[in-house]
């Protein structure tokens, strides 16, 4: 079932918890489809789609994380009528953080936040923006990260179709800067990452402790940027445990 920016593969109208999953740069919610059935039956799992792909392919993609967060918050606001959490991978982690920052302190703030393969600590993309790379270098970089079908990268016609969206999404990540004087986020946080992710190594993920006041759970797993491929049961199990602990603590 698809409505607005949300897709539900298994609607749970009377759920006790609602989980929003946000996708990576150049991606779509389709990558989360195998995750849904692995979460508890009483969770309403919602796949969030940024404009510019799939159901909104004709829409212009956002190039600013804060603006995308505002847009998405405005479209999921009516869904925040029960305890909920946000989880995002890579670009999705940044957008989830921006959404949570805007909702925190209000009447409908998140009960839990999960970020994967993204950190507010500045990295090489700030000095060498990926969205400004030549087409060949950008394609090589995307191939090295994994997560994009090899057929898309190998076919020049397919690559020409997806390249503008990839550049827009990477611009959103590369140009992000923290708000001056921004308050530390007060929400239980789970941080996930691959032990061998060159762009987002474990030491960079350690910076999260400087940006939140709530409890932080760290999960470093074998693999690179898309460490969860082949380990979905492990990752969803960790998310489930962390969410349950956050709900029980009532932080």
Secondary structure, 3 states (H helix, E strand, C coil): CEECCEECCCCCCCCCEEEEEECCCCCCHHHHHHHHCCCCCCEEEEEECCCCCHHHCCCCCCCCHHHHHHHHHHHHHHHCCCCEEEEEECHHHHHHHHHHHHHCCCCCCCCEEEEECCCCCCCHHHHCCHHHCCHHHHHHHHHHHCCCCHHHHHCHHHHHHHHHHHHHHHHHHHCCCCCCCCCCECCCEEEEEECCCCCCCHHHHHHHHHCECCCEEEEEECCCCCCCCCCHHHHHHHHHHHHHHHHHHCC
